[in-house]
Amino acid sequence: MELVFVHPEIPHNSGCAGRLSAATGVPLHLVEPLGFSLEDRYMKRAGLDYWPQVSLLVHRDWDALAGHLGGQSIRPLAQRLRLFSARGGKSLFDVAFEPDDVLVFGSESKGLPKALLAAHEERRVYIPIRSGVRSLNLANVACLALYTAMHRAGIPMPENDGSYVAHVRASEDIWPSDRAVFNGKEHPPGP
Protein backbone atom coordinates (compact mmCIF):
# COMPACT_ATOMS: atom_id res chain seq x y z
CA MET A 1 0.00 0.00 0.00
CA GLU A 2 1.19 3.56 -0.72
CA LEU A 3 0.15 6.95 0.70
CA VAL A 4 0.22 9.96 -1.67
CA PHE A 5 -0.33 13.67 -1.01
CA VAL A 6 -0.72 15.70 -4.23
CA HIS A 7 0.30 19.36 -3.86
CA PRO A 8 0.04 19.50 -0.05
CA GLU A 9 0.01 23.03 1.35
CA ILE A 10 0.21 22.73 5.14
CA PRO A 11 3.46 21.34 6.56
CA HIS A 12 1.82 20.07 9.73
CA ASN A 13 -0.46 17.71 7.78
CA SER A 14 2.44 16.25 5.80
CA GLY A 15 4.43 15.92 9.03
CA CYS A 16 1.55 13.98 10.58
CA ALA A 17 1.50 11.78 7.47
CA GLY A 18 5.21 11.19 8.03
CA ARG A 19 4.46 9.96 11.53
CA LEU A 20 1.69 7.76 10.08
CA SER A 21 4.19 6.36 7.59
CA ALA A 22 6.60 5.53 10.41
CA ALA A 23 3.81 3.90 12.45
CA THR A 24 2.59 1.68 9.61
CA GLY A 25 5.66 1.15 7.44
CA VAL A 26 3.75 2.54 4.43
CA PRO A 27 5.75 4.84 2.11
CA LEU A 28 4.70 8.51 1.89
CA HIS A 29 4.82 10.18 -1.51
CA LEU A 30 4.56 13.95 -1.95
CA VAL A 31 3.80 15.34 -5.41
CA GLU A 32 5.18 18.80 -6.16
CA PRO A 33 4.62 21.64 -6.02
CA LEU A 34 4.57 21.65 -2.24
CA GLY A 35 3.27 24.64 -0.28
CA PHE A 36 6.23 24.44 2.11
CA SER A 37 9.86 23.39 2.38
CA LEU A 38 10.88 19.96 3.67
CA GLU A 39 12.97 21.94 6.11
CA ASP A 40 9.89 23.57 7.63
CA ARG A 41 10.02 23.32 11.42
CA TYR A 42 6.29 22.60 11.67
CA MET A 43 6.64 19.61 9.39
CA LYS A 44 9.60 18.31 11.37
CA ARG A 45 7.78 18.86 14.67
CA ALA A 46 4.62 17.06 13.53
CA GLY A 47 6.72 14.03 12.59
CA LEU A 48 8.58 14.22 15.92
CA ASP A 49 11.67 12.02 16.11
CA TYR A 50 10.21 9.39 13.77
CA TRP A 51 11.79 10.74 10.57
CA PRO A 52 14.47 8.00 10.50
CA GLN A 53 11.64 5.49 10.05
CA VAL A 54 9.84 7.31 7.22
CA SER A 55 10.13 6.30 3.59
CA LEU A 56 9.57 9.74 2.02
CA LEU A 57 9.54 10.11 -1.75
CA VAL A 58 9.05 13.44 -3.52
CA HIS A 59 7.95 13.50 -7.17
CA ARG A 60 8.15 16.52 -9.49
CA ASP A 61 4.63 15.88 -10.83
CA TRP A 62 1.90 13.27 -11.24
CA ASP A 63 3.61 11.68 -14.26
CA ALA A 64 6.80 11.11 -12.26
CA LEU A 65 4.79 9.48 -9.47
CA ALA A 66 2.90 7.31 -11.97
CA GLY A 67 6.17 6.25 -13.57
CA HIS A 68 7.58 5.31 -10.19
CA LEU A 69 4.52 3.34 -9.03
CA GLY A 70 3.54 1.89 -12.41
CA GLY A 71 5.81 -1.14 -12.34
CA GLN A 72 5.43 -2.04 -8.67
CA SER A 73 2.45 -4.36 -9.07
CA ILE A 74 0.88 -6.84 -11.45
CA ARG A 75 -2.23 -4.66 -11.49
CA PRO A 76 -2.10 -1.50 -13.61
CA LEU A 77 -1.77 1.71 -11.60
CA ALA A 78 -5.22 2.90 -12.72
CA GLN A 79 -6.77 -0.13 -10.97
CA ARG A 80 -4.79 0.52 -7.79
CA LEU A 81 -5.74 4.18 -7.32
CA ARG A 82 -8.09 5.27 -4.54
CA LEU A 83 -8.71 8.99 -5.00
CA PHE A 84 -10.01 10.60 -1.83
CA SER A 85 -12.40 13.49 -2.29
CA ALA A 86 -14.86 15.31 -0.09
CA ARG A 87 -17.25 15.25 -3.04
CA GLY A 88 -18.61 12.05 -4.50
CA GLY A 89 -17.49 8.51 -5.04
CA LYS A 90 -17.94 5.50 -2.79
CA SER A 91 -17.92 5.62 0.99
CA LEU A 92 -14.62 4.55 2.58
CA PHE A 93 -16.62 1.97 4.53
CA ASP A 94 -17.99 0.34 1.36
CA VAL A 95 -14.69 -0.03 -0.52
CA ALA A 96 -12.91 -3.38 -0.93
CA PHE A 97 -9.22 -2.46 -0.70
CA GLU A 98 -6.30 -4.49 -2.05
CA PRO A 99 -2.79 -4.69 -0.52
CA ASP A 100 -1.23 -2.83 -3.48
CA ASP A 101 -3.71 0.07 -3.51
CA VAL A 102 -2.44 3.64 -3.72
CA LEU A 103 -4.33 6.06 -1.44
CA VAL A 104 -4.24 9.52 -3.03
CA PHE A 105 -5.18 12.78 -1.29
CA GLY A 106 -5.25 16.32 -2.68
CA SER A 107 -4.25 19.69 -1.31
CA GLU A 108 -5.98 21.13 1.71
CA SER A 109 -7.64 24.01 -0.16
CA LYS A 110 -8.31 22.53 -3.61
CA GLY A 111 -8.41 18.75 -3.24
CA LEU A 112 -7.24 16.60 -6.13
CA PRO A 113 -6.90 18.05 -9.63
CA LYS A 114 -10.20 17.89 -11.52
CA ALA A 115 -8.59 16.18 -14.51
CA LEU A 116 -7.27 13.37 -12.30
CA LEU A 117 -10.68 12.87 -10.68
CA ALA A 118 -12.42 12.89 -14.07
CA ALA A 119 -9.97 10.36 -15.52
CA HIS A 120 -10.59 7.94 -12.64
CA GLU A 121 -14.19 8.70 -11.65
CA GLU A 122 -14.86 5.12 -10.51
CA ARG A 123 -11.85 5.20 -8.13
CA ARG A 124 -13.16 8.06 -5.97
CA VAL A 125 -13.60 7.53 -2.23
CA TYR A 126 -15.17 9.81 0.37
CA ILE A 127 -15.62 9.77 4.13
CA PRO A 128 -19.20 10.43 5.25
CA ILE A 129 -19.65 13.70 7.15
CA ARG A 130 -22.67 15.65 8.33
CA SER A 131 -24.33 18.24 6.17
CA GLY A 132 -22.93 21.72 6.76
CA VAL A 133 -19.35 20.48 7.24
CA ARG A 134 -17.21 21.18 4.18
CA SER A 135 -14.42 18.66 4.80
CA LEU A 136 -12.20 16.93 7.34
CA ASN A 137 -8.56 17.62 8.14
CA LEU A 138 -6.20 16.00 5.63
CA ALA A 139 -4.00 14.28 8.22
CA ASN A 140 -7.06 12.87 10.00
CA VAL A 141 -8.55 11.55 6.77
CA ALA A 142 -5.24 9.97 5.73
CA CYS A 143 -4.93 8.18 9.07
CA LEU A 144 -8.50 6.89 9.07
CA ALA A 145 -8.26 5.85 5.42
CA LEU A 146 -4.91 4.08 5.71
CA TYR A 147 -5.79 2.00 8.77
CA THR A 148 -9.21 1.15 7.30
CA ALA A 149 -7.67 0.19 3.95
CA MET A 150 -4.95 -1.93 5.59
CA HIS A 151 -7.55 -3.76 7.68
CA ARG A 152 -9.87 -4.33 4.73
CA ALA A 153 -6.99 -5.51 2.52
CA GLY A 154 -5.87 -8.03 5.12
CA ILE A 155 -2.54 -6.32 5.74
CA PRO A 156 -1.34 -7.23 9.23
CA MET A 157 -1.43 -4.34 11.66
CA PRO A 158 1.83 -3.33 13.32
CA GLU A 159 2.48 -5.43 16.39
CA ASN A 160 2.59 -3.40 19.56
CA ASP A 161 1.80 -4.36 23.11
CA GLY A 162 1.49 -0.74 24.20
CA SER A 163 5.15 -0.34 25.08
CA TYR A 164 7.54 2.11 23.49
CA VAL A 165 11.19 1.64 22.67
CA ALA A 166 12.83 4.55 20.87
CA HIS A 167 14.29 3.91 17.42
CA VAL A 168 18.10 3.70 17.48
CA ARG A 169 18.32 6.98 15.53
CA ALA A 170 15.57 8.84 17.44
CA SER A 171 18.05 11.11 19.22
CA GLU A 172 19.56 12.33 15.94
CA ASP A 173 18.40 15.66 14.54
CA ILE A 174 16.92 14.23 11.33
CA TRP A 175 14.73 16.47 9.16
CA PRO A 176 12.23 15.41 6.48
CA SER A 177 14.65 16.78 3.87
CA ASP A 178 17.28 14.33 5.15
CA ARG A 179 14.95 11.38 4.45
CA ALA A 180 13.51 12.47 1.12
CA VAL A 181 14.27 10.78 -2.15
CA PHE A 182 13.55 13.18 -5.02
CA ASN A 183 12.36 11.55 -8.26
CA GLY A 184 14.55 8.54 -7.57
CA LYS A 185 17.57 10.58 -6.43
CA GLU A 186 18.72 11.01 -2.84
CA HIS A 187 19.13 14.78 -3.06
CA PRO A 188 16.96 17.48 -4.56
CA PRO A 189 17.79 18.44 -8.13
CA GLY A 190 19.90 21.57 -8.61
CA PRO A 191 18.68 24.83 -10.13
RALIN-V541309 format. One record per residue. N is the residue number from 0. RES is the residue in one small letter. NEAR is the number of other ideal C-beta (glycine too) atoms within 10 Angstrom. Layout:
BEGIN
n res near
N RES NEAR
N RES NEAR
END
This chain:
BEGIN
n res near
0 m 20
1 e 24
2 l 24
3 v 27
4 f 23
5 v 22
6 h 21
7 p 25
8 e 17
9 i 20
10 p 23
11 h 19
12 n 25
13 s 28
14 g 26
15 c 21
16 a 29
17 g 28
18 r 20
19 l 20
20 s 25
21 a 23
22 a 16
23 t 18
24 g 13
25 v 19
26 p 17
27 l 26
28 h 24
29 l 25
30 v 24
31 e 16
32 p 11
33 l 18
34 g 15
35 f 18
36 s 12
37 l 22
38 e 12
39 d 20
40 r 11
41 y 14
42 m 26
43 k 21
44 r 11
45 a 21
46 g 28
47 l 13
48 d 17
49 y 21
50 w 27
51 p 15
52 q 18
53 v 24
54 s 17
55 l 23
56 l 22
57 v 21
58 h 22
59 r 13
60 d 14
61 w 18
62 d 10
63 a 18
64 l 24
65 a 15
66 g 14
67 h 17
68 l 20
69 g 12
70 g 7
71 q 12
72 s 16
73 i 7
74 r 11
75 p 9
76 l 18
77 a 12
78 q 15
79 r 23
80 l 22
81 r 24
82 l 25
83 f 23
84 s 19
85 a 16
86 r 10
87 g 10
88 g 21
89 k 14
90 s 10
91 l 19
92 f 10
93 d 9
94 v 20
95 a 9
96 f 22
97 e 18
98 p 13
99 d 16
100 d 24
101 v 23
102 l 25
103 v 28
104 f 25
105 g 24
106 s 20
107 e 19
108 s 10
109 k 11
110 g 20
111 l 21
112 p 16
113 k 10
114 a 9
115 l 17
116 l 19
117 a 8
118 a 12
119 h 18
120 e 10
121 e 10
122 r 22
123 r 19
124 v 26
125 y 19
126 i 18
127 p 8
128 i 12
129 r 5
130 s 4
131 g 5
132 v 8
133 r 7
134 s 15
135 l 15
136 n 13
137 l 23
138 a 23
139 n 12
140 v 21
141 a 24
142 c 18
143 l 13
144 a 21
145 l 22
146 y 15
147 t 17
148 a 23
149 m 21
150 h 12
151 r 16
152 a 15
153 g 9
154 i 19
155 p 7
156 m 9
157 p 10
158 e 5
159 n 8
160 d 4
161 g 4
162 s 5
163 y 5
164 v 6
165 a 9
166 h 14
167 v 8
168 r 12
169 a 14
170 s 10
171 e 11
172 d 8
173 i 19
174 w 16
175 p 25
176 s 18
177 d 15
178 r 22
179 a 20
180 v 17
181 f 19
182 n 16
183 g 10
184 k 10
185 e 9
186 h 9
187 p 13
188 p 8
189 g 4
190 p 3
END
